[in-house]
Structures are given as C-alpha cells and as structure tokens.
C-alpha cells in the first residue's frame, strides 16, 4: 500500500482543551466521597465537628474545576439535606460532623471510592 492510501485510512481523534480538562476533574460522587472520607479520617462523628470551610481545603483547583470551592460547598449542603452530615450553627460559622445513625450508608458509599476504609 502506498503512503497516500495509508493516510486516507487514518482516523483522527478530535480533542479539545475543554474535553481534556473535564476528563481530569473529579465527578460529584468522587468529591462527595472525599468530603465524607475527610470527616471520617478526622474522627468527626456526632459531637466532634469541624468548620464547613475546612472541607474545601485539600482539593486542587484543577481537580474541582472553575468554581471548586462553591462546588464543595454545594455538595456538602446536599449531604446535610440528605442527613449524612449534621450541621451545628455557631457564632463563628457553621460546623459539621458525620451522622452516626447513617454510618452504614456512609461507609458503603465511601468504600465505592476508597476500598481501604
């Protein structure tokens, strides 16, 4: 086969910058599992709590996308509505901890992304 015939059969993959970036970012489930794992690793179950702002720390901007801090905050508030995270309003900001009554569901969800839990 000649060179022109070979070039005619070659297929190209069209990759844009946006498609590459979106492939590298964490999904919402992965970020949610990381939030839960962070609270679990710190031992924040029940009465032991931490600031909601601390959940945003430890993520790289490239992993979360353009609005990373807002995304973590939105997912954490979704976990509060779901009942997996207990909110504790204080004068110095919102504190959160894992709900011990939902421990089975939380641990099962975390094991999907962190098998060593």
C-alpha positions as CSV (number, residue, x, y, z in Angstrom):
1,X,0.0,0.0,0.0
2,X,1.3,3.4,-0.9
3,X,1.7,6.3,1.6
4,X,-1.3,8.2,0.2
5,X,-3.6,5.1,0.7
6,X,-2.3,4.7,4.3
7,X,-3.0,8.4,5.1
8,X,-6.5,8.1,3.7
9,X,-7.4,5.3,6.1
10,X,-6.0,7.1,9.2
11,X,-8.7,8.2,11.7
12,X,-8.1,11.2,13.9
13,X,-9.5,11.9,17.4
14,X,-10.6,15.4,17.9
15,X,-9.7,16.5,21.4
16,X,-10.4,20.0,22.6
17,X,-8.9,21.6,25.6
18,X,-12.3,21.5,27.4
19,X,-12.7,17.8,26.8
20,X,-9.3,17.1,28.3
21,X,-9.9,19.2,31.4
22,X,-13.4,17.8,32.0
23,X,-11.9,14.3,31.8
24,X,-9.4,15.1,34.5
25,X,-11.8,16.7,37.0
26,X,-13.4,14.7,39.8
27,X,-17.1,13.8,39.4
28,X,-19.6,14.9,42.0
29,X,-19.7,11.4,43.6
30,X,-15.9,11.4,43.9
31,X,-15.9,14.8,45.6
32,X,-18.7,13.7,47.9
33,X,-16.8,10.6,48.9
34,X,-13.7,12.7,49.5
35,X,-15.7,15.0,51.8
36,X,-17.1,12.1,53.7
37,X,-13.7,10.4,53.9
38,X,-12.1,13.6,55.2
39,X,-14.6,13.8,58.0
40,X,-14.2,10.1,58.8
41,X,-10.5,10.3,58.8
42,X,-10.6,13.2,61.2
43,X,-13.0,11.3,63.5
44,X,-15.8,13.9,63.1
45,X,-18.7,11.6,64.0
46,X,-21.6,13.0,66.2
47,X,-20.4,15.5,68.7
48,X,-16.9,16.0,67.2
49,X,-17.3,18.6,64.5
50,X,-15.2,20.8,62.2
51,X,-15.9,24.0,60.2
52,X,-17.7,23.7,56.9
53,X,-14.9,25.8,55.4
54,X,-12.3,23.2,56.3
55,X,-14.0,20.7,53.8
56,X,-12.8,22.8,50.9
57,X,-9.1,22.5,51.9
58,X,-7.0,19.8,50.4
59,X,-8.5,19.8,46.9
60,X,-6.5,21.1,44.0
61,X,-8.2,23.7,41.8
62,X,-7.6,21.6,38.7
63,X,-9.5,18.6,40.4
64,X,-12.6,20.6,41.0
65,X,-12.9,23.0,38.1
66,X,-13.5,26.7,37.8
67,X,-15.8,27.1,40.8
68,X,-14.3,24.5,43.0
69,X,-15.0,26.0,46.4
70,X,-18.6,26.6,45.5
71,X,-18.9,23.1,44.2
72,X,-17.6,21.6,47.5
73,X,-19.9,23.9,49.5
74,X,-22.9,22.9,47.3
75,X,-22.2,19.2,47.7
76,X,-21.7,19.5,51.5
77,X,-25.0,21.3,51.8
78,X,-26.6,18.5,49.8
79,X,-25.2,16.0,52.3
80,X,-26.7,18.0,55.1
81,X,-30.1,17.8,53.3
82,X,-29.6,14.1,52.8
83,X,-28.9,13.6,56.5
84,X,-25.4,12.2,56.2
85,X,-23.8,15.4,57.7
86,X,-25.1,17.0,60.9
87,X,-24.9,20.8,60.9
88,X,-24.2,22.8,64.1
89,X,-24.6,26.5,63.8
90,X,-22.3,28.5,66.0
91,X,-21.5,32.2,66.4
92,X,-18.2,31.7,64.5
93,X,-19.7,29.8,61.5
94,X,-21.3,26.5,60.5
95,X,-19.7,23.4,62.0
96,X,-20.4,19.9,60.6
97,X,-20.0,16.3,61.6
98,X,-21.0,12.9,60.2
99,X,-24.3,11.4,61.3
100,X,-23.6,8.2,63.4
101,X,-27.2,7.0,62.7
102,X,-26.3,6.9,59.0
103,X,-22.9,5.2,59.4
104,X,-23.8,2.1,57.4
105,X,-24.8,4.1,54.3
106,X,-21.9,6.5,54.6
107,X,-19.3,3.7,54.9
108,X,-20.8,1.8,52.0
109,X,-20.7,4.9,49.8
110,X,-17.1,5.7,50.8
111,X,-16.0,2.1,50.0
112,X,-17.0,2.6,46.4
113,X,-14.2,5.1,46.0
114,X,-11.9,4.3,48.9
115,X,-11.8,0.5,49.3
116,X,-9.4,0.7,52.3
117,X,-12.0,2.2,54.6
